Amino acid sequence: MQYRTLGDSGLVVSDLALGTMVFDEGSERSASVEDSIEMIHAFLDEGGNHIDTANVYGGGRSEVVVGRAIAERRDEVVLATKVRFPMGDGPNDSGLSRRHIMASVDASLERLATDWIDLLYMHAWDPLTPIEESLEAFDDLVHSGKVRYIGVSNFKAWQLMKALGVSDAGGLARFVAAQYQYSLLTRDIEWEFEDLCFDEGVGIVPWSPLAGGWLSGKYTRGDRPAEGRVATQRDADEESWANRNTDHTWAVVEAVERVAAEAGVTMSQVALAWLRAQPAVDSVIIGVRTMDQLEDNLAAAELDLGDDALAVLDAASAVPAPYPYRFLDLYGGRSV
């Protein structure tokens, strides 16, 4: 396992993080409590220290599982969780108001059976609550010792920059991590967030690095699965067959397959290693359901693809730049 500091903070995290969304989720893709605890222990035994959950995962059950698993090893873990989405039916059971943040953190601490959260994310922008209120609540949690660092997820670029500006102007705790969907099939954040986060000292923590399994080699062109998650998804869903079954997707998948064959590794390991090589990325969240998947993904921690393989993957996964990025690439440069 390799380690990096998270953003401009001094917090050291393994550059693979264990995602726990499906732990005791209660769906067909769910991992049992026993299997989830076993995977958490195996991850820690291999040197991983960064574990990611959220209060809404499994209606809070993921946090309970994580808390049970790390009870005797709490000091080894950089523990991340999130707040924003509904945890009840009431009008104040959602959002980033001071009331909901404080109540959610106390509930998370109880489920996690811990006195502190290492990294607390705003899970998405709240259009009803002034960002100043949310950041002041997060700052109070940091000063109280309940939270050590704060992060952001699913904000637009202007929202993230506004939040950083508010923090700087008010002397408030500042985001050190930004969690976004990022993979060889979803490179949208590169237009704004990569430069923004790198410049502002915010470490990118990608989720869905295998694009819902599309980069693992489990799907074949022209062979739509009859069962499983992709088969049951709505056409509008991010990783649905209707959305992903494109020439671009298959070109990327085939490039990953070629690189994997040449390196003698799995496609999943190649996709994870490509992300680890991106300069603004500090820790990649692996979402596993079985021990076999965990062991396969962990092997990517030591995989260095080399410049030639990275160039092949970059070229296959590139998409045309939209305006204004296309314009700026052509005309926005300056030199002396």
C-alpha positions in Angstrom: 0.0 0.0 0.0 1.2 3.5 -0.7 0.3 6.7 1.1 -0.3 10.4 0.4 -1.2 13.5 2.3 -4.8 14.5 1.6 -4.8 17.8 -0.2 -2.7 20.5 1.6 -3.4 18.9 5.0 -1.0 16.7 7.0 -3.5 13.9 7.1 -1.9 10.7 5.6 -4.2 8.3 3.7 -3.7 5.1 1.8 -4.1 5.9 -1.9 -6.7 3.2 -2.1 -9.7 3.8 0.1 -12.3 1.2 1.1 -15.8 2.2 0.0 -18.6 0.7 2.1 -21.8 1.7 0.3 -23.0 -1.9 -0.3 -22.1 -3.1 3.2 -25.4 -4.4 4.7 -27.2 -2.3 2.0 -30.2 -4.6 1.9 -30.2 -5.1 -1.9 -29.2 -7.8 -4.3 -25.6 -6.4 -4.5 -25.3 -6.1 -0.7 -22.4 -7.6 1.2 -23.4 -9.4 4.4 -22.4 -8.0 7.8 -20.0 -10.9 8.3 -18.4 -10.5 4.9 -18.2 -6.7 5.3 -16.3 -7.0 8.6 -14.0 -9.5 7.1 -13.2 -7.2 4.2 -12.6 -4.3 6.4 -10.1 -6.3 8.5 -8.4 -7.6 5.4 -8.1 -4.0 4.0 -6.5 -2.8 7.3 -4.2 -5.9 7.4 -2.9 -5.0 3.9 -2.0 -1.5 5.1 -5.1 0.4 4.0 -6.2 3.1 6.5 -8.8 5.2 4.6 -12.4 3.9 5.0 -15.3 5.8 3.4 -19.0 5.6 4.4 -22.0 7.9 4.6 -25.0 8.2 6.9 -27.4 7.3 4.1 -25.6 4.1 3.0 -28.0 1.3 3.9 -30.1 3.7 6.0 -27.2 4.0 8.5 -26.4 0.3 8.5 -23.1 0.8 6.7 -21.9 3.0 9.5 -22.9 0.4 12.1 -20.9 -2.3 10.3 -17.9 0.0 10.0 -18.1 0.9 13.7 -18.2 -2.8 14.7 -15.3 -3.7 12.4 -12.9 -0.9 13.6 -13.9 -1.0 17.3 -10.5 -2.5 18.3 -8.5 -0.7 15.6 -9.9 2.8 15.6 -6.5 4.5 15.8 -5.4 2.8 12.5 -8.3 4.3 10.6 -8.9 7.5 8.7 -12.7 7.4 8.9 -14.8 9.4 6.4 -18.6 9.9 6.4 -21.0 12.3 4.9 -24.1 14.5 5.6 -26.7 16.1 3.4 -29.3 13.6 2.2 -32.5 12.6 4.0 -32.3 10.6 7.2 -36.0 10.9 8.0 -39.3 12.2 6.8 -39.3 15.6 8.5 -38.5 18.9 6.7 -35.4 19.3 8.8 -34.1 15.7 8.3 -32.2 16.7 5.2 -29.9 19.4 3.9 -26.9 21.3 5.2 -28.6 23.4 7.9 -26.9 23.7 11.2 -29.7 21.7 12.8 -29.4 18.8 10.4 -25.6 18.8 10.4 -25.3 18.7 14.1 -28.1 16.0 14.6 -26.6 13.9 11.8 -23.1 14.0 13.1 -24.2 12.9 16.6 -26.2 10.1 15.1 -23.2 9.0 12.9 -20.9 9.0 15.9 -23.3 6.8 17.8 -23.6 4.3 14.8 -19.9 4.4 14.3 -19.3 3.9 18.0 -16.5 6.5 18.0 -15.8 9.8 19.5 -14.6 11.5 16.3 -14.9 11.5 12.5 -11.6 12.0 10.7 -13.2 13.5 7.5 -16.8 14.8 7.2 -18.1 15.5 3.7 -20.9 17.8 2.5 -22.5 15.1 0.3 -24.1 17.7 -2.1 -24.9 21.3 -2.3 -28.0 22.5 -0.4 -29.9 25.1 -2.4 -32.0 26.1 0.7 -29.1 26.8 3.2 -26.6 29.6 2.9 -23.1 28.0 2.5 -21.9 30.3 5.3 -24.3 28.5 7.8 -23.1 25.1 6.7 -19.4 26.0 6.9 -19.8 27.6 10.3 -21.4 24.4 11.6 -18.6 22.3 10.1 -16.0 24.7 11.7 -17.7 24.3 15.1 -17.6 20.6 14.7 -13.8 20.8 14.0 -13.2 23.0 17.0 -15.3 20.7 19.2 -13.1 17.7 18.3 -16.0 15.7 16.8 -14.6 16.2 13.3 -10.9 16.5 12.3 -11.1 17.5 8.6 -13.8 18.5 6.2 -14.5 17.7 2.6 -17.0 18.2 -0.2 -18.8 16.0 -2.8 -20.9 16.7 -5.8 -20.7 20.5 -5.8 -20.4 22.4 -9.0 -17.1 24.2 -9.6 -18.5 27.6 -8.7 -20.1 26.2 -5.6 -16.8 24.7 -4.4 -14.9 27.8 -5.2 -17.4 30.0 -3.3 -17.2 27.7 -0.3 -13.4 27.9 -0.3 -13.7 31.7 -0.5 -16.1 31.9 2.4 -13.8 29.7 4.5 -10.8 31.8 3.7 -12.6 35.1 4.3 -14.1 33.9 7.6 -11.1 32.0 8.9 -13.2 28.8 8.9 -12.1 25.2 8.4 -11.3 24.5 4.8 -12.1 21.6 2.6 -9.1 19.3 2.2 -10.8 16.6 0.0 -13.3 16.6 -2.9 -15.2 13.4 -3.7 -16.3 13.1 -7.3 -17.2 10.4 -9.9 -14.0 9.9 -11.9 -12.9 7.1 -14.2 -11.6 6.3 -17.7 -15.3 6.5 -18.7 -16.2 9.6 -16.7 -13.5 12.3 -17.1 -15.9 15.3 -17.0 -14.3 16.7 -13.8 -11.1 17.3 -15.7 -12.5 20.4 -17.4 -12.7 22.4 -14.1 -12.2 20.4 -10.9 -8.7 18.9 -11.6 -7.1 22.4 -12.0 -9.3 23.9 -9.3 -8.5 21.3 -6.7 -4.8 21.1 -7.5 -4.5 24.8 -7.3 -6.5 25.1 -4.1 -4.9 22.2 -2.3 -7.9 20.0 -2.2 -7.3 16.3 -2.8 -9.6 14.5 -5.3 -11.0 11.3 -4.0 -12.7 9.5 -6.9 -15.7 7.2 -6.5 -16.9 4.6 -9.1 -13.4 4.2 -10.5 -14.6 1.1 -12.4 -17.7 2.9 -13.8 -20.1 0.5 -12.2 -18.2 -2.5 -13.4 -17.9 -1.5 -17.0 -14.1 -1.2 -16.7 -13.7 -4.6 -15.0 -14.4 -6.6 -18.2 -17.7 -8.0 -17.0 -19.6 -6.8 -20.1 -19.2 -7.6 -23.8 -20.2 -5.5 -26.8 -23.5 -6.7 -28.2 -24.3 -8.9 -25.3 -26.7 -7.0 -23.0 -27.0 -8.8 -19.6 -30.3 -10.3 -18.8 -29.9 -10.0 -15.0 -27.9 -8.0 -12.5 -27.7 -4.3 -11.8 -27.2 -3.1 -15.4 -30.1 -5.2 -16.6 -32.5 -3.7 -14.0 -31.4 -0.1 -14.2 -33.5 2.7 -15.8 -32.2 3.9 -19.1 -31.4 7.3 -17.6 -29.2 5.8 -14.9 -25.5 6.6 -15.1 -24.2 3.1 -15.6 -27.2 1.7 -17.5 -26.8 -0.3 -20.7 -28.7 2.3 -22.6 -26.3 5.0 -21.4 -23.0 3.2 -21.6 -23.5 1.0 -24.7 -21.6 3.4 -27.1 -18.7 3.1 -29.4 -16.7 5.3 -27.0 -17.3 3.0 -24.1 -16.2 -0.1 -26.0 -13.1 1.7 -27.4 -12.1 2.5 -23.8 -12.9 -1.0 -22.5 -10.9 -2.6 -25.4 -7.9 -0.3 -24.6 -8.0 -1.3 -20.9 -8.2 -4.9 -22.0 -5.1 -4.5 -24.2 -3.1 -2.8 -21.6 -4.1 -5.4 -19.0 -3.1 -8.3 -21.2 0.3 -6.7 -22.0 1.0 -6.1 -18.3 -0.3 -9.5 -17.1 -2.8 -7.9 -14.7 -6.6 -7.5 -14.6 -8.6 -4.8 -16.2 -9.8 -3.5 -12.8 -6.2 -3.1 -11.7 -5.4 -1.1 -14.9 -8.4 1.3 -14.4 -7.4 1.9 -10.8 -3.8 2.4 -11.6 -4.6 5.0 -14.2 -6.6 7.0 -11.6 -3.8 6.7 -9.0 -1.5 8.3 -11.6 -3.6 11.4 -12.0 -1.8 14.3 -10.4 -4.8 15.8 -8.4 -5.9 12.4 -7.1 -4.9 11.5 -3.6 -7.0 8.4 -2.7 -9.2 6.2 -4.9 -12.4 4.6 -3.4 -12.7 0.9 -4.3 -16.3 -0.3 -4.0 -16.2 -4.1 -3.4 -18.8 -6.7 -2.6 -16.6 -9.8 -2.2 -13.2 -10.8 -0.9 -12.1 -11.8 -4.4 -12.9 -8.3 -5.6 -11.0 -6.7 -2.7 -7.9 -8.8 -3.3 -8.0 -8.0 -7.0 -8.4 -4.2 -6.4 -5.7 -4.1 -3.7 -3.2 -5.4 -6.2 -3.5 -2.1 -8.0 -1.8 -0.4 -5.1 1.6 -1.3 -6.4 0.9 -1.2 -10.1 2.8 1.4 -12.1 1.6 1.4 -15.7 4.3 3.5 -17.3 4.1 6.4 -19.6 3.3 4.4 -22.8 0.3 2.6 -21.2 -1.0 5.7 -19.7 -0.8 7.5 -23.1 -2.8 4.6 -24.7 -5.5 4.9 -22.0 -5.5 8.7 -22.2 -6.0 8.6 -26.0 -8.7 6.0 -25.9 -10.8 7.7 -23.2 -10.4 11.3 -24.4 -13.5 13.2 -25.4 -13.7 16.4 -27.4 -13.4 19.5 -25.2 -16.5 21.6 -25.0 -16.5 25.4 -25.1 -14.8 27.4 -23.6 -12.1 24.7 -22.9 -11.7 24.0 -26.6 -11.3 27.8 -27.3 -8.8 28.2 -24.5 -6.7 25.3 -25.6 -6.4 26.9 -29.0 -6.1 30.6 -28.1 -5.7 31.0 -24.4 -2.0 30.2 -24.0 0.7 32.7 -23.2 4.5 32.5 -23.0 7.5 34.8 -22.5 
